[in-house]
Amino acid sequence: MTFKFDKLYRLGAWGAAACMVAICALIALQVTFRLIDALLISVGLGRLGLSITGVSEMAAYLLVGATFLGLAYTFVHHAHIRVTLLISRLPSAIRVWFEVFGLIVALAIGLLLGYGLIELARESLQYNDVSSGFLSIPLWIPQTVLATSVGLLCLALAEALFMALRIAARDPSSFREATAIDDSETH
């Protein structure tokens, strides 16, 4: 299956990758600062006291960003864990309807989650909510990233649902072959 918004999903994946690189850079820098202090103490000099304030808080928000920004890309490239033990044994004409049902449920949950996250971000912005950590990060920033990420996932789910419905309406027996081709690309 070819997704029309694949470039948008890829942008989310690049955002996830940037979050992971930022986590690695922050932690590496913090470790380097501690090593410099330890080295200075071992040669009899005083500590410089270099450190990045709130590294663990920043890393936690970046980890959530990395996880959620990659959801849509992971979905369209069949990298999510799916239990297909039962439905893979069904005839294609029946399997496609199980797929449609699963996509409808996933899309409904995603839309509810997205709506809740948008409302949460809106309220955080309205009341100027900040994190309780050392940095006092405005909470609307990470919440907006979450809402955007879930929105991307919902777009991918809607696209997959549309494709599955189109296959179900035209030729349900072609469903197995279409998904088998995509599955082989990921291995």
N, C-alpha and C positions, 0 to 999 in steps of 0.2 A: 504494500500500500504506500502511496506517495502522499505526503502531507503538504498542503499548500503553504502552511505557515512554518515550515521547517526552519527557515532562517530566524524567525522569532524565537523558536524553541532553542536553537543553537546559541542565540544571544543570551538566553537564560543560562545555558550551560557555561558560556564564557564568564558570566557573572559569578556562577558557582565556583569556577576555577580561580577567578580573581580573589574570591573570599578565602579559598584554601591557600593560595600563595600568600595572601596577607597574614593569615594565621601563622604560617611557617616563618615568614619574615619577622613578625613580632616576637615569636618565641625564640628564634635564633638570635635576634638582637638582645633580648633579655638575658639569654644564657651567656652570650658574649660579654655583656656588661658584668655579669657575676664572675665570669672567669678572669676578666681584667682586674676586678677588685681582689679576687683570691690570689692572683699572681702578685699584685702590688703588696699585699699583706705578707706573702711568703718571702719577699725580698726586703722586708722591713720598712716599707713605705706605708703611708696611710691610704685608706680607701678613698676612691673618688666618689663613691655613692651613686654611680650612674644606674638609673633604672627607668623603666617605662611605667608610669602610673596606670593602673587599671588594665594590665595586659589580659588577665583572666576574664574580665568583663568584656573587653573587646573581642577576645577569641570566642567567647560564648555566643555573642551576637553574630559574629562572622560564620560560626559553625551552623547556626540556624539558617543564615542566608545561603550558605553553600548547599545545605540539605534541600531547602525549598526551591531555590532557583533552578536546580537541576531536575526537578520532578517531571516537567513536560518533556524535556529532551529524553530523559530516561524512559518515559512511557512510549514515545513514538519510535524509539529504537529497541523496543522489546527487552529492556534491561531490568525491568521490575520482576520480582519473583512472582510467578503465577503457578497455581496448582492446576494443571490441566490433565491430571491422571484420569479423571472420569470423562470430561468432555472431549478429550482427544480420541476416545474410542467411539464416539457417537457419529452417526452419518452427518455429512456436511449440512444437509438441509435442516437438521435439528440443531446442530452445533452453532450455526449462525444466529439462531434465536436465543440461545444461552448467552452468546457474546453480546447481543443487543440488550438483553436483560441486565447483564453485568455492567455494561456501559451506562445504561440509564440510571442504575443505582449509584454508580461511582460519580456520575455527573450531578445527580441530585445532592449527594453528600458534599461534593466539591462546591456547588453553588451555595449551599447553606453555610459551609465554612467560609467561603469568600465573602458572603454578605456579613457574617459575624465579624470577620477581620476588618472589613471596610468600616463598619460601625465602631469597632474598637479603636481603629486609627483616628477616625473622625472625633470621637470623644476625647482621646488622648491629646489631640491637637487643640480641641476646644478648651480643655481644662489645663493645658500645659503640663501634662504628666511627664515626669522624668523617672529614670531608673533609680533604684534605691542604692545602687553601687557607688563606688568612689567617683565615677566620672559624671554622674547625673545626665545620662544621655536622654534626649527627648524621645519618648517611647513611640511617637508616631513614625519615626524613621524606620526602625526595624519592623514595625507593624505594617507599614506601607510595602516594604519588601515582601513580607509574607502574603499580603493581599494580592500583590501583583503576581507573585509566583503561583498562587492558587488559581488566579485568573488565567494564567498561561496553561496550567494543567486542565482547567475546564474547557478552554478552547481546543486543546488536543483531544480531550474526551469527546467533545461535540463533533469534531472532525472525524474521529474514528467511528462514532455512532452513525453519522451520516453515511460513511463509506460502507459500514456493515449493513445498514438498512437498504442501501442501493444494491448491494450484492444479494441480500435476501429477497428483494423484489424482482431482480432480473434473473439471476441464476444461482440459487443457494448451493448447488453442487460445486461451484467454483470457489467457495469460501475456503476450504481446506488448502487448496493449491495456492491461493493468494497469500495466506498466512504462512505456509510452509516456506515460500520463497523468502519472506521477510525474516523468519526465524533463522534461516541458514546464513544470513548476512551478519548476524551478531556473534556467531561462533567461529 
